Amino acid sequence: MTDKLRTFWSPELEKQFMEAYEEVFKGWPVPFDDLIILTRYGETHVVASGSPDATPVILLNPGGGSAAIWRYIVEPLSQHYRTYAVDVIGEMNKSISVKSMRNDQEFIEWMCDLLDGLHIKQTHIVGNSNGGFFSLLTALFLPERINKVVLVSPAATFVQMWAWWFHLMIPAHMIAPIIHSEGMVMNAYDWLWQDFPKDPAYAKLHKISKIVGYPRYRPTRNSVTPRVFKDEELRKIHNPVLLLIGDHEVIYKPEAVFQRAKQLVPDIRTFLVPDANHCAQYTAPDFVNQKILEFLAE
């Protein structure tokens, strides 16, 4: 394999991160297979659960995150489906990147390599935050390989997320690296999480993942930034779509997202998730699991 891109600030921080990552998976609620899929962008780590003969479901993590975010959703899903919780390459996880993804087309190249490596012809896809944007992008570019799409608080996608720029991107990833302020980084991500509880193992991983990146505090080596899809792009989405947004979402107003989504996406269902933040699958798993299972079973 070509020399890997430097993703972590130091070997010591990378070691601490990997220890925290493995601790989360010691408590994974179902048996799983650790898979490594070779792609033109590097080695992609995938956590696979459920019967290998079941219908596949791809899970894409939020930006700078990992497969660990799906721990409360994977058990009910894996009873009916073969779930593949993907460590999106180039981010703070176990995948090993050798080449940055710089635009939509390069992300789709990686996704094609991933699906081919998993021997998946067609799949459902579920994504949170950046993973939600990437899920809909995949449906747009590869409609023949995607069946149903579930979006959990997708980053941008339907409306601009100015609050995210002001409260998170600028302080955490523009100012904090200059003044070397871990506190500023953590305050920005605390704003996004909104004081919802985390279990101890995930809390440790969540915290360290925000400060270990290279360049300093950077959450990804990729430069594919979620954007707002054009009207004509959204009208081309003919896959059934489920859109879930927590009632404590802060990056945009859920009602504005629902309005544009229902105007332009031909086959979409929308729900406001009670008592949930930006990662509703983690903070309100019972509601989210019910809606996803009902939707996939239709």
For each residue, the residues with C-beta under 8 A, 3 or more apart:
1: 4 38 42 43 96 98
2: 42 98 99
3: 98
4: 1 7 42 96 97 98
5: 42 90 97 98 99 100 221
6: 214
7: 4 14 90 91 92 97 213 214 221
8: 11 13 14 17 212 213 214
9: 13 211 212 213 214 216
10: 13 14
11: 8 14 15
12: 15 16
13: 8 9 10 16 17 208 211 212
14: 7 8 10 11 17 18 212
15: 11 12 18 19
16: 12 13 19 20 208 212
17: 8 13 14 20 21 92 205 208 209 212
18: 14 15 21 22 94
19: 15 16 22 23
20: 16 17 23 24 201 204 205 208 209
21: 17 18 24 25 66 68 93 94 205
22: 18 19 25 26
23: 19 20 26 27 201 204 205
24: 20 21 27 28 68 71 201 202 205
25: 21 22 28 32 47 68
26: 22 23 201
27: 23 24 71 199 201
28: 24 25 32 47 49 71 74
29: 71 72 74 75
30: 49 50 74 75 78
31: 49
32: 25 28 47 48 49
33: 47 48 49
34: 45 46 47
35: 45 46 47 48 84 118
36: 43 44 45 46
37: 43 44 46 113 114 117 118
38: 1 43 44 113 117
39: 42 43 44 89 110 113 114 117
40: 99 109 110 113
41: 44 89 90 97 98 99 100 101 106 109 110 113
42: 1 2 4 5 39 89 90 95 96 97 98 99
43: 1 36 37 38 39 89 95 96
44: 36 37 38 39 41 86 87 88 89 95 110 113 114 117
45: 34 35 36 67 86 87 93 94 95 96
46: 34 35 36 37 67 84 85 86 87 114 118
47: 25 28 32 33 34 35 67 74 84 85 87
48: 32 33 35 52 82 83 84 85
49: 28 30 31 32 33 74 78 82 83 85
50: 30 54 77 78 79 80 81 82 83
51: 54 82
52: 48 82
53: 82
54: 50 51 80 81 82
55: 80 81 82 123 124
56: 81 82 83 84 118 120 123 124
57: 77 81 82 83 84 123 124 125 126 296
58: 84 86 115 120 123 124 125 126 135
59: 67 70 73 74 83 84 85 86 126 127 131
60: 86 88 125 126 127 128 130 131 132 134 135
61: 65 66 67 68 69 70 85 86 87 88 91 93 127 128 130 131
62: 65 69 128 129 130 131 155 278 279
63: 91 129 130 131 155 219 220 226
64: 91 92 130 209 210 213 219 220
65: 61 62 68 69 88 91 92 93 129 131 209 219
66: 21 61 69 87 91 92 93 94 205 209
67: 45 46 47 59 61 70 85 86 87 93
68: 21 24 25 61 65 71 202 205
69: 61 62 65 66 128 279 281 282
70: 59 61 67 73 74 83 85 281
71: 24 27 28 29 68 74 202 282
72: 29 75 281 282 285 289
73: 59 70 76 77 281 285 288 289 292
74: 28 29 30 47 49 59 70 71 77 78 83 85
75: 29 30 72 78 79
76: 73 79 80 289 293
77: 50 57 73 74 80 81 83 289 292 293
78: 30 49 50 74 75 81 82 83
79: 50 75 76
80: 50 54 55 76 77 293 296 297
81: 50 54 55 56 57 77 78 124 296
82: 48 49 50 51 52 53 54 55 56 57 78
83: 48 49 50 56 57 59 70 74 77 78
84: 35 46 47 48 56 57 58 59 118 120 123
85: 46 47 48 49 59 61 67 70 74
86: 44 45 46 58 59 60 61 67 114
87: 44 45 46 47 61 66 67 91 93 94 95
88: 44 60 61 65 91 93 95 130 131 134
89: 39 41 42 43 44 95 96 97 101 110 222
90: 5 7 41 42 95 97 100 101 220 221 222
91: 7 61 63 64 65 66 87 88 95 219 220 221 222
92: 7 17 64 65 66 209 212 213 219 220
93: 21 45 61 65 66 67 87 88
94: 18 21 45 66 87
95: 42 43 44 45 87 88 89 90 91
96: 1 4 42 43 45 89
97: 4 5 7 41 42 89 90 100 221 222
98: 1 2 3 4 5 41 42
99: 2 5 40 41 42
100: 5 41 90 97 221 222 223
101: 41 89 90 106 107 110 222 223 224
102: 106 222 223 224
103: 106 107 223 224
104: 107 108 137 141 224
105: 108 109
106: 41 101 102 103 109 110 224
107: 101 103 104 110 111 134 137 222 224
108: 104 105 111 112 137 138 141 142
109: 40 41 105 106 112 113
110: 39 40 41 44 89 101 106 107 113 114
111: 107 108 114 115 134 138 142
112: 108 109 115 116 142
113: 37 38 39 40 41 44 109 110 116 117
114: 37 39 44 46 86 110 111 117 118
115: 58 111 112 118 120 121 123 142 145
116: 112 113 119 120
117: 37 38 39 44 113 114
118: 35 37 46 56 84 114 115
119: 116
120: 56 58 84 115 116 123 145
121: 115 145
122: 144 145 146 147
123: 55 56 57 58 84 115 120 145 146 147
124: 55 56 57 58 81 146 147 148 149 150 296
125: 57 58 60 135 138 139 146 148 149 150
126: 57 58 59 60 131 135 149 150 152 292
127: 59 60 61 130 131 132 133 134 135 136 150 151 152 154
128: 60 61 62 69 131 132 152 153 154 278 279 280 281
129: 62 63 65 132 133 152 153 154 155 278 279
130: 60 61 62 63 64 88 127 133 134 155 226
131: 59 60 61 62 63 65 88 126 127 128 134 135 152
132: 60 127 128 129 135 136 151 152 153 154 155 157
133: 127 129 130 136 137 154 155 156 157 226 227
134: 60 88 107 111 127 130 131 137 138 224 226
135: 58 60 125 126 127 131 132 138 139 149 150 151 154
136: 127 132 133 139 140 149 151 154 157 229 237 241
137: 104 107 108 133 134 140 141
138: 108 111 125 134 135 141 142 145 146
139: 125 135 136 142 143 146 149 237 239 241
140: 136 137 143 229 233 236 237
141: 104 108 137 138
142: 108 111 112 115 138 139 145 146
143: 139 140 146 236 237 238 239
144: 122
145: 115 120 121 122 123 138 142
146: 122 123 124 125 138 139 142 143 149 239
147: 122 123 124 239 240
148: 124 125 239 240 241 242 295 296
149: 124 125 126 135 136 139 146 237 239 240 241 242
150: 124 125 126 127 135 241 242 244 292 295 296
151: 127 132 135 136 154 157 241 242 243 244
152: 126 127 128 129 131 132 244 245 279 280 281 288
153: 128 129 132 244 245 246 249 251 278 279 280
154: 127 128 129 132 133 135 136 151 157 158 226 243
155: 62 63 129 130 132 133 161 164 226 251
156: 133 159 160 161 225 226 227 228
157: 132 133 136 151 154 226 228 229 257
158: 154 228 229 234 256 257 260 261
159: 156 228 252 253 256 257 260
160: 156 228 252
161: 155 156 164 165 251 252
162: 165 166 252
163: 166 167 250 251 252
164: 155 161 167 168 169 192 251 252
165: 161 162 168 169 170
166: 162 163 169 170
167: 163 164 171 188 191 192 250
168: 164 165 171 172 173 188 189 191 192
169: 164 165 166 172 173 174
170: 165 166 173 174 175
171: 167 168 174 175 176 184 185 187 188
172: 168 169 175 176 184 185 188 189 210 217
173: 168 169 170 176 177 217 218 219
174: 169 170 171 177 178
175: 170 171 172 178 179 181 184
176: 171 172 173 179 180 181 182 184 185 188 217
177: 173 174 180 215 216 217 218
178: 174 175
179: 175 176 184
180: 176 177 216
181: 175 176 184 185
182: 176 185 186 211 217
183: 186 187
184: 171 172 175 176 179 181 187 188
185: 171 172 176 181 182 188 189 210 211 217
186: 182 183 189 190 207 210 211
187: 171 183 184 190 191
188: 167 168 171 172 176 184 185 191 192
189: 168 172 185 186 192 193 206 210
190: 186 187 193 195
191: 167 168 187 188 194 250
192: 164 167 168 188 189 250 251 277 278
193: 189 190 196 198 206 277 278 279
194: 191 248 250 277 278
195: 190
196: 193 248 276 277 282 283
197: 283
198: 193 202 203 206 282
199: 27 202 203
200: 203 204
201: 20 23 24 26 27 204 205
202: 24 68 71 198 199 205 206 282
203: 198 199 200 206 207
204: 20 23 200 201 207 208
205: 17 20 21 23 24 66 68 201 202 208 209
206: 189 193 198 202 203 209 210
207: 186 203 204 210 211
208: 13 16 17 20 204 205 211 212
209: 17 20 64 65 66 92 205 206 212 219
210: 64 172 185 186 189 206 207 213 217 219
211: 9 13 182 185 186 207 208 217
212: 8 9 13 14 16 17 92 208 209
213: 7 8 9 64 92 210 216 217 218 219 220
214: 6 7 8 9 218
215: 177 218
216: 9 177 180 213
217: 172 173 176 177 182 185 210 211 213
218: 173 177 213 214 215 221
219: 63 64 65 91 92 173 209 210 213
220: 63 64 90 91 92 213
221: 5 7 90 91 97 100 218
222: 89 90 91 97 100 101 102 107
223: 100 101 102 103
224: 101 102 103 104 106 107 134
225: 156
226: 63 130 133 134 154 155 156 157
227: 133 156
228: 156 157 158 159 160
229: 136 140 157 158 233 234
230: 233 234
231: 234 235 264
232: 235 236
233: 140 229 230 236 237
234: 158 229 230 231 237 260 261 264 265
235: 231 232 264 265 266
236: 140 143 232 233
237: 136 139 140 143 149 233 234 241 265 266
238: 143 266 267
239: 139 143 146 147 148 149 267
240: 147 148 149 267 268 269 295 298
241: 136 139 148 149 150 151 237 261 265 267 268 269
242: 148 149 150 151 268 269 271 291 292 295
243: 151 154 257 258 261 268 269 270 271
244: 150 151 152 153 270 271 273 280 288 291
245: 152 153 249 254 257 258 270 271 272 273 280
246: 153 249 254 272 273 275 276 277 278 279 280 283 284
247: 254 272 273 274 275 276
248: 194 196 275 276 277
249: 153 245 246 252 254 276 277 278
250: 163 167 191 192 194 277 278
251: 153 155 161 163 164 192 278
252: 159 160 161 162 163 164 249 256 257
253: 159 256 257
254: 245 246 247 249 257 258 272
255: 258 259
256: 158 159 252 253 259 260
257: 157 158 159 243 245 252 253 254 260 261
258: 243 245 254 255 261 262 270 272
259: 255 256 262 263
260: 158 159 234 256 257 263 264
261: 158 234 241 243 257 258 264 265 268 270
262: 258 259 265 268 270
263: 259 260
264: 231 234 235 260 261
265: 234 235 237 241 261 262 268
266: 235 237 238
267: 238 239 240 241
268: 240 241 242 243 261 262 265
269: 240 241 242 243 295
270: 243 244 245 258 261 262
271: 242 243 244 245 291
272: 245 246 247 254 258
273: 244 245 246 247 276 280 284 287 288
274: 247 284 287
275: 246 247 248 283 284
276: 196 246 247 248 249 273 279 280 283 284 287 288
277: 192 193 194 196 246 248 249 250 280 283
278: 62 128 129 153 192 193 194 246 249 250 251
279: 62 69 128 129 152 153 193 246 276 282 283
280: 128 152 153 244 245 246 273 276 277 283 284 287 288
281: 69 70 72 73 128 152 284 285 288 289
282: 69 71 72 196 198 202 279 285
283: 196 197 246 275 276 277 279 280
284: 246 273 274 275 276 280 281 287 288
285: 72 73 281 282 288 289
286: 289 290
287: 273 274 276 280 284 290 291
288: 73 152 244 273 276 280 281 284 285 291 292
289: 72 73 76 77 281 285 286 292 293
290: 286 287 293 294
291: 242 244 271 287 288 294 295
292: 73 77 126 150 242 288 289 295 296
293: 76 77 80 289 290 296 297
294: 290 291 297 298
295: 148 150 240 242 269 291 292 298
296: 57 80 81 124 148 150 292 293
297: 80 293 294
298: 240 294 295
